[in-house]
Amino acid sequence: MPVDELHALRMVIQQLSAKNSSYRIVVYGGRDKPRHAEFPSAEALLGALCAAAPDLDLSKLSLNPMREGKGSIVFAEEIALKTSQLSALGLR
């Protein structure tokens, strides 16, 4: 049975479009290359994060409306996630 390894990562969440409120999670760290997953809405993003990593502190997440249609970073933190949590978010 595989070990549920803990990974120290940098997580960045980007709002990609104000028009349809889509979001992308990007994680990177160590020797792994960056991985990403996209979500069609803030609700889908928050639902996935809460289900996969209920202990993740999202108090710095800012889902404010975008200006001028440009993408924006809404969250950037150093975090630790288990392999199973990365898989649940589509990041494995």
N, C-alpha and C positions, 0 to 999 in steps of 0.2 A: 504494500500500500504506500503511495507517495506521501512524502512529508509535506505538510502545509507550511512552507517556508515563509518567513517574514522578510519583506523587501523594504528598504529605506529608499524613498522616491521623492521626487519633486512632482507635485500635481499642479497643473495649470488648467483652468476651465475658461474657455473662450466663448463669448456670444458671437456667433457667426453672422447673423442677419437679424435686423430689426423687423423686417417684413414678415418672416415666419418664425421668429424667436427660436432658431436652432442653436444648439450648443455642442461644443467639442471638449472632451476631456483628453489631455495629453499627459502621460507620465513618462519620466525618464530618470535614470540614475544608474550608478555602477557601470558595468560593462554592457548592459542591455541597451539596445537602440530604442529610441522613443516609440511609444505605442499610443494609439488614440482610438477613441470611440465617439460616435456622434449620436445626438439625441434630438428629436424633432421639436421638443418644447421644454420649458422650465419644469413643468410637472413631471415629464418623463425623466429628466435629469435628476431631480430631487428624489423621485420614487426609486430610481436605480441606486443612487447613493445611499439612501436610508436603508434599503433592503440589503445591500452588499456590505455596508460598513456603518452600522447603526451608531457606533461610538465616535465616528468622525466628527470633529468640531467644525461646523459650517458657519460659525458666527461671523466670519469675515467674508462670506459669500455675498456679493452685491449684484442683485438682479435688476438694477436700474435700467430704464430704457436707454438704448443707444442713441448717440447723436450723429447726424449726417450720414446714417447708413453704414458707418465703418464698424468693423469688428472691434471687440474690446475684451480685455481680460477681466473676468469677474471674480477670480479666485486664484491664488498662487501660494502654495505652502509646501514645506517639507513634511512628509507624512510617512507612515509605515502601514503597509497593507500585506495581508497574507496572499499566497498564491490563489486560494479559493475566492478571495474578494476581488482580485484582479480579473479572474475568469468571469465572475458574476457581472462585472461591469463591461465585459467584452474587450478587455485589455490584455488578454493572454493569447 
